[in-house]
Amino acid sequence: MKEVIFPYTISYGKNDDVELEIEFNLSDADMQRLAQSAKADQGMDFVNSESVKDIYENVFSAILDAIREDLRDDPSPVEDMLSWEDDYDPDQPITEDQISQYLDELYITIHYPEKVSY
């Protein structure tokens, strides 16, 4: 397994165009598939690249888990989103459903790593 750093961008409210990255472990075979796909797609984002769809789904899931954890620690972005809703009670703690609602509205773009070697 090799560690690969995937850059990604999130957009929503206070999070407009925040550039982040996540570390993800890939097998040698997956590294090779990713490198070949990046070369074929000129290193653009790989959302629609069928040859590495499973890698994309795993990385995307890891990003959502990381964001969900961050929102549990600091739910202010969720509170900001909910403040526009009539039934939002700021005295109530933020729920997992509200965090999921926020994540559903979040725009996330994952890009190929700068360099993929195998």
Number of C-alpha atoms within 10 A of each C-alpha: 11 14 12 18 17 19 17 20 16 17 15 16 13 12 13 12 15 12 14 12 14 16 14 16 13 15 12 13 11 17 21 15 16 26 20 16 19 22 13 11 14 11 18 15 17 21 16 10 17 11 13 19 14 12 20 21 12 12 18 19 12 15 21 16 12 12 15 18 13 11 18 14 9 12 17 13 16 21 18 14 17 18 13 9 9 7 8 13 12 11 6 7 10 19 12 12 9 16 19 14 14 19 17 9 12 16 13 18 16 22 19 24 19 11 11 16 11 12
